[in-house]
Amino acid sequence: MGGKTRGRRLAVVLWPVLAVEVAGLVGTFTLADTAVLVPEYDGPLVKECAVLLVLALAVLPGVVAVLALRDGRNTNAVWRAAASWILALALLVILLRAGTGLWVVWCAVTMAASCAATVLCTESATGLPVRPSRAAAVIAVVALVAAVSGSCSGPYTDYPGVWTAPKDAASLTLTEQTAAGQGGRYTLRVGTCTEQGRWVFDYPQMSTSAQMRLHREGELSCVPTAPDTWVRIVGGTRAAPVIALPGLLLTKQ
């Protein structure tokens, strides 16, 4: 009798948990703006730690699924484990595209609710409705499709063109690449100072965002730096990315 009562209570709990997962996904996709070019790092190892967190949360459902397969009647646990694993994959895709931010909190809520439901279903092999578990799996697949098909900020490598600072205080003109990966020529103007040279991509890339170097030719330098000036995307949008030079922020025109 006690077992049936406990099973009914768990069955009632599964629907609110599913609602929490849906709310968490709505918050995640609403706040995770993949159209914005995020800086390479929001803080020391922040993105790496977030990736490890998502992967760690994905391990539990996998283990539960293996254990649940020993009992063919417990289809709930299998559905829930699959949903949790797919959700972890979807949220990892968004993490790589949108960087970190407030949306990660909603991501954590989603995964915590999903893993809790997986554990609940594992503890009760029979007597639980399978509909909420199947619904969770369907929602997880939809989330994964939405994450994969969404706009991707990614490394912005279309550097050739004209970049200007506010009020035309400075400008950087980059010519088209002479060959794939070979870079081209540049002209940097800061006030009345004009500097010229060649630019190349940083290969092999050692970071998540593509960066480039300006090789100055001659002694005249318009920015206080070594002969090589590092340039990288620091923000903006895909329509108007922003790059940083020492003491300067320039936007693509």
C-alpha positions as CSV (number, residue, x, y, z in Angstrom):
1,M,0.0,0.0,0.0
2,G,2.8,2.4,0.9
3,G,4.6,1.6,-2.3
4,K,1.5,2.5,-4.4
5,T,1.1,5.8,-2.5
6,R,4.7,6.7,-3.0
7,G,4.3,5.8,-6.7
8,R,1.3,8.1,-7.1
9,R,3.2,10.9,-5.4
10,L,6.2,10.5,-7.7
11,A,3.8,10.5,-10.7
12,V,2.3,13.8,-9.6
13,V,5.9,15.2,-9.1
14,L,7.0,14.4,-12.7
15,W,4.7,16.9,-14.4
16,P,5.8,19.9,-12.3
17,V,9.4,18.8,-12.9
18,L,8.7,18.8,-16.6
19,A,7.3,22.3,-16.3
20,V,10.5,23.5,-14.6
21,E,12.5,22.0,-17.4
22,V,10.4,23.8,-20.0
23,A,10.7,27.1,-18.1
24,G,14.5,26.6,-17.8
25,L,14.8,26.1,-21.6
26,V,12.7,29.1,-22.3
27,G,14.9,31.2,-20.1
28,T,18.1,29.7,-21.6
29,F,17.1,30.3,-25.2
30,T,15.7,33.8,-24.4
31,L,18.9,35.0,-22.7
32,A,21.6,33.2,-24.7
33,D,22.0,35.6,-27.6
34,T,24.1,33.8,-30.2
35,A,24.1,36.9,-32.5
36,V,26.4,38.8,-30.2
37,L,30.2,38.3,-30.6
38,V,31.3,37.5,-27.1
39,P,34.8,38.2,-25.9
40,E,37.2,35.3,-25.9
41,Y,36.9,34.8,-22.1
42,D,34.5,36.4,-19.6
43,G,36.8,35.5,-16.8
44,P,39.7,33.1,-16.0
45,L,38.6,29.6,-17.2
46,V,34.9,30.5,-16.9
47,K,33.9,28.9,-20.1
48,E,36.0,25.9,-19.5
49,C,34.5,25.3,-16.1
50,A,31.0,25.7,-17.5
51,V,31.7,23.1,-20.2
52,L,33.0,20.7,-17.6
53,L,29.8,21.3,-15.5
54,V,27.5,20.5,-18.4
55,L,29.6,17.4,-19.3
56,A,29.5,16.2,-15.6
57,L,25.7,16.6,-15.5
58,A,25.5,14.5,-18.7
59,V,27.4,11.6,-17.1
60,L,24.7,10.8,-14.5
61,P,21.9,10.1,-17.0
62,G,24.2,7.9,-19.0
63,V,25.1,5.8,-15.9
64,V,21.4,5.6,-14.9
65,A,20.4,4.5,-18.4
66,V,22.9,1.6,-18.2
67,L,21.5,0.5,-14.9
68,A,17.9,0.9,-16.1
69,L,18.5,-1.4,-19.0
70,R,18.8,-4.2,-16.5
71,D,15.1,-3.9,-15.8
72,G,13.2,-3.9,-19.1
73,R,10.1,-2.7,-17.4
74,N,11.6,0.6,-16.4
75,T,11.1,2.5,-19.6
76,N,10.6,5.7,-17.7
77,A,14.3,5.8,-16.6
78,V,15.5,5.2,-20.1
79,W,13.3,8.0,-21.5
80,R,14.4,10.4,-18.8
81,A,18.1,9.4,-19.1
82,A,17.9,10.0,-22.8
83,A,16.2,13.4,-22.3
84,S,18.9,14.5,-19.8
85,W,21.7,13.5,-22.1
86,I,20.2,15.2,-25.1
87,L,19.5,18.4,-23.0
88,A,23.2,18.4,-21.9
89,L,24.3,18.2,-25.5
90,A,21.9,21.0,-26.6
91,L,23.0,23.3,-23.8
92,L,26.7,22.6,-24.5
93,V,26.1,23.7,-28.1
94,I,24.6,27.0,-26.9
95,L,27.5,27.5,-24.5
96,L,30.0,27.3,-27.3
97,R,28.0,29.7,-29.4
98,A,26.8,32.3,-26.8
99,G,29.5,32.2,-24.2
100,T,28.7,32.5,-20.6
101,G,26.2,34.9,-19.0
102,L,23.0,34.9,-16.9
103,W,21.4,32.3,-19.1
104,V,23.8,29.7,-17.6
105,V,21.7,29.9,-14.4
106,W,18.6,28.8,-16.4
107,C,20.8,26.1,-18.0
108,A,21.7,24.8,-14.5
109,V,18.0,24.8,-13.4
110,T,17.1,22.8,-16.5
111,M,19.8,20.2,-16.0
112,A,19.1,19.9,-12.3
113,A,15.4,19.3,-12.8
114,S,16.1,16.8,-15.6
115,C,18.6,14.8,-13.6
116,A,16.3,14.8,-10.5
117,A,13.5,13.4,-12.7
118,T,15.9,10.7,-14.0
119,V,16.8,9.6,-10.5
120,L,13.1,9.5,-9.4
121,C,12.2,7.3,-12.4
122,T,15.1,5.0,-11.6
123,E,14.0,4.4,-8.1
124,S,10.5,3.4,-9.1
125,A,10.5,0.8,-11.9
126,T,6.7,0.5,-12.2
127,G,3.5,2.5,-11.5
128,L,4.7,5.7,-13.1
129,P,3.1,7.2,-16.2
130,V,5.4,7.2,-19.2
131,R,3.9,10.2,-20.8
132,P,5.9,12.9,-19.0
133,S,9.1,11.0,-19.6
134,R,8.4,10.7,-23.3
135,A,7.4,14.4,-23.4
136,A,10.7,15.3,-21.8
137,A,12.6,13.4,-24.5
138,V,10.7,15.1,-27.3
139,I,11.3,18.5,-25.7
140,A,15.0,17.7,-25.4
141,V,15.2,16.8,-29.1
142,V,13.5,20.0,-30.0
143,A,16.0,22.0,-27.9
144,L,18.9,20.3,-29.5
145,V,17.5,21.0,-33.0
146,A,17.0,24.7,-32.0
147,A,20.5,24.9,-30.6
148,V,22.1,23.5,-33.7
149,S,20.1,25.5,-36.2
150,G,20.3,28.8,-34.3
151,S,22.6,31.6,-35.4
152,C,26.2,31.1,-34.5
153,S,28.6,33.9,-33.4
154,G,31.7,31.7,-33.8
155,P,35.1,33.1,-34.6
156,Y,34.7,36.2,-36.8
157,T,37.5,36.1,-39.4
158,D,36.3,38.6,-42.0
159,Y,38.8,41.2,-41.1
160,P,39.5,42.9,-44.5
161,G,37.8,46.3,-44.7
162,V,37.7,49.6,-42.8
163,W,37.5,49.8,-39.0
164,T,37.1,53.1,-37.3
165,A,37.1,54.5,-33.7
166,P,34.4,56.8,-32.4
167,K,34.5,60.3,-33.8
168,D,36.9,59.1,-36.4
169,A,39.8,59.3,-33.9
170,A,41.5,56.4,-35.6
171,S,41.0,54.0,-38.5
172,L,42.4,50.7,-39.6
173,T,42.2,49.7,-43.3
174,L,42.9,46.0,-44.1
175,T,43.3,44.8,-47.7
176,E,42.0,41.4,-48.8
177,Q,44.1,38.4,-48.2
178,T,46.8,37.7,-50.8
179,A,46.3,34.0,-50.3
180,A,44.4,31.7,-47.9
181,G,45.8,32.3,-44.4
182,Q,48.5,34.7,-45.7
183,G,46.8,38.0,-44.7
184,G,47.4,41.2,-46.5
185,R,48.4,44.9,-46.1
186,Y,47.2,47.4,-43.5
187,T,47.2,51.1,-42.9
188,L,46.6,52.3,-39.3
189,R,45.8,56.0,-38.7
190,V,45.7,57.5,-35.2
191,G,45.2,61.2,-35.3
192,T,47.8,62.6,-37.6
193,C,50.0,59.5,-37.4
194,T,49.9,56.9,-40.2
195,E,51.5,53.4,-39.9
196,Q,51.7,50.8,-42.5
197,G,52.6,47.1,-42.8
198,R,51.2,43.7,-43.3
199,W,48.7,41.6,-41.3
200,V,48.4,37.8,-40.8
201,F,46.2,35.5,-38.9
202,D,47.5,33.8,-35.8
203,Y,48.2,30.2,-36.8
204,P,48.0,27.8,-35.3
205,Q,45.2,29.3,-33.3
206,M,45.6,28.8,-29.6
207,S,42.2,30.3,-28.6
208,T,38.6,30.1,-29.4
209,S,38.4,33.4,-31.2
210,A,40.5,34.1,-34.3
211,Q,43.1,36.7,-33.8
212,M,45.6,38.5,-36.0
213,R,48.9,40.3,-35.9
214,L,49.9,43.6,-37.4
215,H,53.6,43.5,-38.6
216,R,54.8,47.1,-38.7
217,E,57.2,48.2,-41.4
218,G,59.5,51.0,-40.6
219,E,60.2,52.8,-37.3
220,L,57.0,54.9,-37.1
221,S,54.5,53.5,-34.6
222,C,51.1,54.9,-33.9
223,V,50.4,52.7,-30.9
224,P,52.7,52.0,-27.9
225,T,53.5,48.4,-28.7
226,A,56.2,46.0,-30.0
227,P,56.7,45.5,-33.7
228,D,53.8,43.1,-33.7
229,T,50.4,44.3,-32.5
230,W,47.8,41.7,-31.5
231,V,44.3,42.3,-32.7
232,R,41.2,40.3,-31.8
233,I,37.4,40.5,-31.6
234,V,36.2,41.8,-28.2
235,G,32.5,42.3,-28.8
236,G,29.9,43.9,-31.0
237,T,27.6,42.0,-33.3
238,R,28.1,40.1,-36.6
239,A,27.0,43.2,-38.5
240,A,29.3,45.5,-36.5
241,P,32.1,43.6,-34.8
242,V,34.5,45.5,-32.5
243,I,38.3,44.8,-32.4
244,A,40.8,46.0,-29.8
245,L,44.2,47.6,-30.3
246,P,46.2,49.0,-27.4
247,G,44.1,51.9,-26.2
248,L,41.7,51.7,-29.1
249,L,38.3,50.1,-29.9
250,L,37.4,50.0,-33.6
251,T,34.1,49.0,-35.3
252,K,33.8,47.4,-38.7
253,Q,32.1,49.8,-41.2
